[in-house]
Amino acid sequence: MSQKIGNSLKDSALFLKHAIKHPLQVGYLLPSSPWLIAEIAATAELSGHKRIIELGPGTGGTTKGLLAAMDADAELITVEINPKFIAHLKKTIDDKRLSINASGAQNLSQIIKKRDWPNVDVIVSGIPFTTLPKGMDEDIMSAIHKTLKPGGIFLAYQLRDHVSGLAKDYFGAPNKKKVTYKNFPPMKIYTWRKSAD
């Protein structure tokens, strides 16, 4: 069940290949660094939470970090539309707490309904919101807000600030914003806690 956290050279090569081929879909040229992965896992406050979703796992470096920080009885659904990344995730991560879903992130309500989840405790997103087709960014943010439980955490790690403005109508201003400089390029981590209203 334990996997090496971070990305191997093979992971990085696969990620770079698809970033060059599909820049709007992947959004970044390199996968997350071990420092960024550790920061995401710590900031997401996974301990005590049972229903976790990751949007845009890529080659799975962050997925491994989340699994390492999760409770033994927690579950993680990763939502990934790239078939090559899906095949890679299945091949490189062996953990019964993980399931992979090939639907788009705008379909979160249907995804959790199939798992009989009433809602989600934590949603972590590496989706590059800036590069999404017009309207899809709003659809995804709406789905995130709808499925997240009151008091639940939404964390987005991004190169640009677009997500902050996008989330404002749903979540208000971020509860936390930090920059991880030990990543190339430096990545911003935004965290919101959904209000109980």
N, C-alpha and C positions, 0 to 999 in steps of 0.2 A: 504493500500500500504506500510506502514512503517513496517519493520520487525526489530527484535532485531538483532544487528550486532554481529557476532561472532558465536561460536558453542555451542550448548546445550550439556548436558551429553549424550543424545540420539545420537546426531550428532557424537560426539567423539567416542562413542561405535561402531557405524556403520562403521566409518572410520577405527578404529583400527582392527575390524573384517576383513575388506577387505584388509587392509595393510598386515595382517598376511597371509591371504589366497592367495593374489595376489601381492606379494612384488614388482615385476618388473613393474606392471601396476600402482600401487598406489605410490610407491617410498618413502613415508614417513610414520612413525608410528603414528604420531599425526596430527590432522588438524591445520591449521594456528591459531596463537594466535590473540586476538583482537588488540594487538600492531602491529603485522605484517600486519594485514588486513588494519589498519588505515594508515600505512606507504605506502603500495601498492597503496591504493586509492589516497593518496596525491601525490605520485611520478608520477602516471600515467597522471596527469594533465587533468582530465576528463571534466572539465568545458569548455563549448563551442564546445565539440566534440559530434557528433550525432551517429556515427557508431562504436560500440565497440564490440570486441570479447574477450571472456575468454576461454582459453584452459585448460581443466582439473579442473573443478570447485569442484570436490569431493562432499562433503556434503553441500556446498553452503555458508560457512562462508565468503569467499572472494567475492562471488557473491553478497551477501547482502551489503557488504562494497562498492562495485562498484556502485550498484544501489543507495545507499544513497548519493554518491558523484556525480552522473550523473545529467545532466539537465533533466527537466520534459519531454522534447520532444526527448530525446536521445533513442537509442535502444541498447540492449545488446543481443548478441547470445552467449550462452555457448555451448561448444563442449565437450561432455562427452560420452565415450564408455561403461562405466559400467552401466548395466541396473538397479542395486540396487540404485546407486547414482542418476540416472535419475528419478526413482520413488520417491526418497526422495526429490529431488529438486522440483518436481511437487507438492508434498504434503505440503512442508514447505515454499515455496516462492510464494506469490500472487502479481504479478506486471506485468501489461500489457506491459511494456517495455522489458520484458524478453522473449526470446524464447530459447528452448533447442534443440540441434541438436545431433543426435547419430552417425554421421559419424566420421571417423578418422580426425585428424587435418591436415593430408596431403591433404585432400579434400576441403581446404578452398575456392579455386576458385569456385567450384561447389556450396558450401554453400552460398556464397555471391551472386552468380548469381541467385539462387532461390529467394533471397530476393530483387532482382533488385538493389543491392548496386554496384556502380562502383568500390569502393575500401573501405578500412577500415581506420578509424582515429587512433584508439588505439587497440593494441593487448596485452593482459595480459596473461602470461602463467605460470601455476604451474606444467606443465608436467615435470616429472623427465627425462630430456634428457639423463642422464647417463645410465639409465636402458633400454632405447628403443632398439629394435632389430636393428642389423647392417643395415645401409642404411636408416632406417625410420627417424632417427634424421635429416639427410640431406634433406630428402623429406619434412619434416615438416618445416624446416628452409627455404627452397626454397619457399614453399607455403606462409609462413609468409611474406617473402620479396616481393613476387609477388603481394599479395593482399593489402599490406600496402601502403597508399598513400604517395607521396613525402612529407616529413616533418612530417609524422605520427610517432607515438611512439610505440616501442616494448619494453615491460617490462617482464623480466623473474625473478621469485624468485626461487632459487635453493639452495641445500645443497652444491653442488660441482661446480667447475669452468668449467666443460666440455662445457657448453653453450657458454662461452666467446670465446673459440677457434672455436666452430662450427659457431658462428655468424660472425666471423671476415671477411670471404670471402664475405659476403653479406652486412654487415653493418659497418665493420671496428671495431675499439676499442669501448668499451662502453662509452657513454657520461657521465654516472654516475655509480658508484658501491658503495653500502653501505651494512653494515651488521646489521641486527636487532638481538640484543642479548636478547631482551625480547620475545624470541620464543624458544621453545625446539624442536629440536636443533636450535642453531642460524642459521638464513637464510640469504643468500646473495641476494640482489636485484640489478639486472643489468638493465640499461635503454639505449636504442639506439634511435636516431632520424634518420629516413631514409633520405638520401641526396636527393636533388631535381634534381640531374644529371640524 
